Amino acid sequence: MTTISTGNNTIQLPEPHTLLQPAEPIQQLLETTSLYLHIPFCHTRCYYCDFNTYAGILPMREPYVRALLTEIALAGQAARHADGRKRRSRTIFFGGGTPSLLSVSQITRLLQACHEAFDVDADAEITLEANPGTLNAEQLTGIRAAGINRLSMGAQSFDAKLLQTLGRIHTPAEITQAVQYARTAGFTSINIDFMFGLPGQTMQHWHDTLDQALTLRPEHLSLYSLIVEEGTPFYTWAREGRITPGDEDLCADMYEYADTLLRQRGYMNYEISNWSLPGKHSRHNLTYWLNLPYIGLGAGAYSFFGDERYSNERDPATYNKMLQAGRLPKVESETVSRQQAMSETAFLALRTAMGLHLPTFEQRFGEPFAHFAGDRLHTVEEAGLLEHSTDWLRLSPRGRLLGNEVFLHLLPD
């Protein structure tokens, strides 16, 4: 346990690595799945966004929901065990896009379909992503009653000018209002996303945003450095010299400041970009970092299930037509080899603050990690990018800033 002081209070934090020591045997967890439901609708597309999202097609919401209901039923049937039992689901995540643009009735129907098609845990973590500018008190009360028990809000900044720079539709005041509405509706698990390294963003902007975020005391914070993706307006503007994202040194300073501040306030940094209060880490996101099975539902969603990685049709209209014809919308797939699964399990775990739990790796693959890795990590170990303990391998503080250097050494030849 780690002890920290916050004002007049003393908080006992569990060691972060305990989160990646599965509460259930790994072979049992591999028989479960998490569900991701992609909702591709937005009022407008943010200037940095390269996700499979669309503005101007809001009238398609109900036909899309009907198609998604069909896919949930088909996917549930396909995922059943050989003896006919429904596949157990530990978490459900509504991502996007802007899932909060759906009505309470549409969200309720989708959740009911998940429960009918899968054996959803009674205490499953069920998350809905939301834009603060699309939330109101009545809606939040309705979705909480429907079964959503965790909110993830894309706030990005508390600076009004920076929000305009990003193309966001909400104001700083609406972030605070949305959190207050959510608390009144009974939400006790709230994540807020913020970005750093933005064009025109100073260290003082970052300090102010984090200070205002902490006054809301969210259970979870996700902090992401801006990545300028090809095909976005930001990519074009950066090439034209119209915007200048934060440089690497500034981004590193912002990250390190946030990590120090949040640890002082009682948050654990359990993954490179994620901090939580004790017990409030994202169980759904740990599915990805533990390389456990998940089924993606909706246009452009990705899945990793049954040693296969596959993706859905991206275009919502084509996706709808495929399901109207009774066809699963799978368009691309690959078989994940044992060697590839071992590599991915290792480097995904190393993205977390806890690192790779070596006994679990050996139980999963029947081979010690040291035998699998051989001398591939020798160079990065000599460079001080990795730390060892009896049962764990994790990135050193320096390694966390140079993680890709380590991950490259774990990729299959």
Secondary structure, DSSP 8 states (H G I E B T S, - for coil): -EEEEETTEEEEE--GGGGGS-SS-HHHHTT-EEEEEEE-EESS--TT--SS-EES-GGGHHHHHHHHHHHHHHHHHHT--TTS---EEEEEEEEES-GGGS-HHHHHHHHHHHHHHSEEEEEEEEEEEE-GGG--HHHHHHHHHHT--EEEEEEE-S-HHHHHHHT----HHHHHHHHHHHHHHT---EEEEEEES-TT--HHHHHHHHHHHHHT--SEEEEEE----TTSHHHHHHHHTS-----HHHHHHHHHHHHHHHHHTT-EEEETTEEESTT-S-HHHHHHHTT--EEEESTT-EEEETTEEEEE-S-HHHHHHHHHTT---EEEEEE--HHHHHHHHHHHHHTBSS-EEHHHHHHHHSS-HHHHHTTTTHHHHHTT-EEE-SSEEEE-HHHHHSHHHHHHTTS--
